[in-house]
Amino acid sequence: MATLQFLGAAGTVTGSKYLLEAAGERLMIDCGLFQGPKELRLRNWNPLPVAPASVQWLVLTHAHLDHVGYIPRLVKDGFAAEILATPATGELARLTLPDSGHLQEEDADYANLKKFSKHAPALPLYTEVDAVNSLKKLRAIDETKPVELSPHFSLRFFRAGHILGARSIEVTVRENGSARTVLFSGDLGRYHQLIIREPEAVEGGDYLLVESTYGDRLHPTDDYRARLAALVEATQRRGGSVIIPSFAIGRTQELLYLFRELVTRGQMPATPIHVDSPMAIDVTEIYLRHHEDHNLETTALEDHGARPFAPPEVHFDRTREESIALNDAREPMVIISASGMATGGRVLHHLERCLPDARNTVLFVGYQGEGTRGKTIQSGAKFVKIHGQAVPIRAHVETIENLSAHGDYSEILHWLGRFRKAPKQTFIVHGEPGPAESLRQKISQQLRWSARAPAYLEKVSLDP
């Protein structure tokens, strides 16, 4: 009997890993890191309930770390087969994974230097070398036609509208003369976005796994452009800087696009904008090379020779010395730096310096997972722990949710409403318990589908 097991993103929004098994073959969809609270992060150190060497294929929906960040550990622990992805996802993964390994090594070294880790010595989950080695197994697929993996598994890909290269994946599972389809939504994007085309309509599947990151809310519809411009100007008048923890993939490029738009239209004065993330800089170059997911407006800008991700006075700070120099600078500026949830990376040093000063603003422009530093700062705490120290929060803390790359519940329901047939069973995944339950109720009530949120490590049978 074919089965599906939820190895991650069940009851939480991170750690996406799903295992399909049929006729003795195993196919894994996504291989992400758990992020957020310590009890979730500790799962990254636990052995998988299945031997990595027993998995024949790994297929990726997109290149965010909560979907690909566990790959080096999977390979280190014995996975020896192919990793399949769209060309853009493959290119992005070749940046994100070595960077993740490098940052983990840096964080472990810093913890050992400052002696604030409970472990002696503190160790990374994997190293940059581990990540580079794991990428040797990565292969780009031709998504224009079905991909036949074996007599028991075949794949079709559909644009998910989340980030460059992101796809929903339909898996046809064949066993004992019968077939059934399992549709993995991946992370679903929004409609009418700045850069990326909207999610593609699909027919549906016998079984559906749908993300629920924003399953309990609607995104704001206010004029976020005007609000961003006003926020930057107000911070400048105070003599402060705006620190934006930003995801290197997708969000940073949207911010650059937006700042260019505001300045060139005269809606905001030009101000120094620093992108302090080598990976975000490299990702921006990939966005310029890959046009397959760009919407018509972005394509038109490129066709006319415009630089969509280069606002006036933008500075791309690659080196460590350039990053350190920003901490010594005193003139007002905008600093866009990873990571987006303030879980690590260069942004921690900027937050450590800027949070105690009421002249500054910390602006969140993306989802903040439970238990992350970003969530702590965003929730109104008086202090946040950074590099083992309690840092006071006196800076202005603002949030603009309009730029989210995840669809809200109305957009998810719109995507589901275009299915030609109802799934036999819908599994609500990739969401905290509250949003997941809220989306489950809406699907059950409005679409009349059977829907439920699976438990972590639960295994279900896929009846034909």
Secondary structure as the mmCIF struct_conf table of DSSP 4:
data_model
#
loop_
_struct_conf.conf_type_id
_struct_conf.id
_struct_conf.beg_label_comp_id
_struct_conf.beg_label_asym_id
_struct_conf.beg_label_seq_id
_struct_conf.end_label_comp_id
_struct_conf.end_label_asym_id
_struct_conf.end_label_seq_id
STRN STRN1 THR A 3 PHE A 6
BEND BEND1 GLY A 8 THR A 14
STRN STRN2 TYR A 18 ALA A 22
TURN_TY1_P TURN_TY1_P1 ALA A 23 GLY A 24
STRN STRN3 GLU A 25 ILE A 29
HELX_LH_PP_P HELX_LH_PP_P1 GLY A 32 PHE A 34
BEND BEND2 GLY A 36 PRO A 37
HELX_RH_AL_P HELX_RH_AL_P1 LYS A 38 ARG A 41
HELX_RH_3T_P HELX_RH_3T_P1 LEU A 42 TRP A 45
BEND BEND3 ASN A 46 ASN A 46
HELX_LH_PP_P HELX_LH_PP_P2 PRO A 47 LEU A 48
BEND BEND4 PRO A 49 VAL A 50
HELX_RH_3T_P HELX_RH_3T_P2 PRO A 52 SER A 54
STRN STRN4 TRP A 57 VAL A 59
BEND BEND5 THR A 61 THR A 61
BEND BEND6 HIS A 64 HIS A 64
HELX_RH_AL_P HELX_RH_AL_P2 LEU A 65 VAL A 68
TURN_TY1_P TURN_TY1_P2 GLY A 69 TYR A 70
HELX_RH_AL_P HELX_RH_AL_P3 ILE A 71 LYS A 76
TURN_TY1_P TURN_TY1_P3 ASP A 77 GLY A 78
BEND BEND7 ALA A 81 ALA A 81
STRN STRN5 GLU A 82 ALA A 85
HELX_RH_AL_P HELX_RH_AL_P4 PRO A 87 LYS A 114
TURN_TY1_P TURN_TY1_P4 LYS A 115 LYS A 115
BEND BEND8 LYS A 118 PRO A 121
BEND BEND9 LEU A 125 TYR A 126
HELX_RH_AL_P HELX_RH_AL_P5 GLU A 128 SER A 134
HELX_RH_3T_P HELX_RH_3T_P3 LEU A 135 LYS A 137
STRN STRN6 LEU A 138 ALA A 140
TURN_TY1_P TURN_TY1_P5 GLU A 143 THR A 144
BEND BEND10 LYS A 145 LYS A 145
STRN STRN7 VAL A 147 SER A 150
TURN_TY1_P TURN_TY1_P6 PRO A 151 HIS A 152
STRN STRN8 PHE A 153 ARG A 159
BEND BEND11 GLY A 161 ILE A 163
TURN_TY1_P TURN_TY1_P7 LEU A 164 GLY A 165
STRN STRN9 ARG A 167 GLU A 175
TURN_TY1_P TURN_TY1_P8 ASN A 176 GLY A 177
STRN STRN10 SER A 178 PHE A 184
BEND BEND12 ASP A 187 ASP A 187
BEND BEND13 TYR A 191 HIS A 192
BEND BEND14 LEU A 194 ILE A 195
STRN STRN11 ILE A 196 ILE A 196
HELX_LH_PP_P HELX_LH_PP_P3 ARG A 197 ALA A 201
BEND BEND15 ASP A 206 ASP A 206
STRN STRN12 TYR A 207 GLU A 211
TURN_TY1_P TURN_TY1_P9 THR A 213 THR A 213
STRN STRN13 TYR A 214 TYR A 214
TURN_TY1_P TURN_TY1_P10 GLY A 215 ASP A 216
BEND BEND16 ASP A 222 ASP A 222
HELX_RH_AL_P HELX_RH_AL_P6 TYR A 224 ARG A 237
TURN_TY1_P TURN_TY1_P11 ARG A 238 GLY A 239
STRN STRN14 VAL A 242 PRO A 245
TURN_TY1_P TURN_TY1_P12 ALA A 248 GLY A 250
HELX_RH_AL_P HELX_RH_AL_P7 ARG A 251 THR A 264
TURN_TY1_P TURN_TY1_P13 ARG A 265 GLY A 266
BEND BEND17 GLN A 267 MET A 268
STRN STRN15 ILE A 273 ASP A 276
HELX_RH_AL_P HELX_RH_AL_P8 PRO A 278 ARG A 289
TURN_TY1_P TURN_TY1_P14 GLU A 292 ASP A 293
STRN STRN16 HIS A 294 HIS A 294
HELX_RH_AL_P HELX_RH_AL_P9 LEU A 296 ASP A 303
TURN_TY1_P TURN_TY1_P15 HIS A 304 GLY A 305
TURN_TY1_P TURN_TY1_P16 PRO A 308 PHE A 309
TURN_TY1_P TURN_TY1_P17 PRO A 312 GLU A 313
STRN STRN17 VAL A 314 PHE A 316
BEND BEND18 THR A 319 THR A 319
HELX_RH_AL_P HELX_RH_AL_P10 ARG A 320 ASP A 328
BEND BEND19 GLU A 331 GLU A 331
STRN STRN18 VAL A 334 SER A 337
BEND BEND20 ALA A 338 ALA A 338
TURN_TY1_P TURN_TY1_P18 GLY A 340 MET A 341
BEND BEND21 ALA A 342 GLY A 345
TURN_TY1_P TURN_TY1_P19 ARG A 346 ARG A 346
HELX_RH_AL_P HELX_RH_AL_P11 VAL A 347 CYS A 354
TURN_TY1_P TURN_TY1_P20 LEU A 355 PRO A 356
TURN_TY1_P TURN_TY1_P21 ALA A 358 ARG A 359
STRN STRN19 THR A 361 PHE A 364
BEND BEND22 GLY A 366 GLY A 366
TURN_TY1_P TURN_TY1_P22 GLU A 370 GLY A 371
BEND BEND23 THR A 372 THR A 372
HELX_RH_AL_P HELX_RH_AL_P12 ARG A 373 GLN A 378
TURN_TY1_P TURN_TY1_P23 SER A 379 GLY A 380
BEND BEND24 LYS A 382 LYS A 382
STRN STRN20 PHE A 383 ILE A 386
TURN_TY1_P TURN_TY1_P24 HIS A 387 GLY A 388
STRN STRN21 GLN A 389 PRO A 392
BEND BEND25 ALA A 395 ALA A 395
STRN STRN22 HIS A 396 THR A 399
TURN_TY1_P TURN_TY1_P25 ASN A 402 LEU A 403
BEND BEND26 ALA A 405 HIS A 406
STRN STRN23 ASP A 408 ASP A 408
HELX_RH_AL_P HELX_RH_AL_P13 TYR A 409 GLY A 417
TURN_TY1_P TURN_TY1_P26 ARG A 418 ARG A 418
BEND BEND27 ARG A 420 LYS A 421
BEND BEND28 LYS A 424 LYS A 424
STRN STRN24 GLN A 425 VAL A 429
BEND BEND29 HIS A 430 GLY A 431
HELX_RH_AL_P HELX_RH_AL_P14 PRO A 433 LYS A 442
HELX_RH_PI_P HELX_RH_PI_P1 ILE A 443 LEU A 447
STRN STRN25 ALA A 451 ARG A 452
HELX_LH_PP_P HELX_LH_PP_P4 ALA A 453 ALA A 455
TURN_TY1_P TURN_TY1_P27 TYR A 456 LEU A 457
STRN STRN26 LYS A 459 SER A 461
#
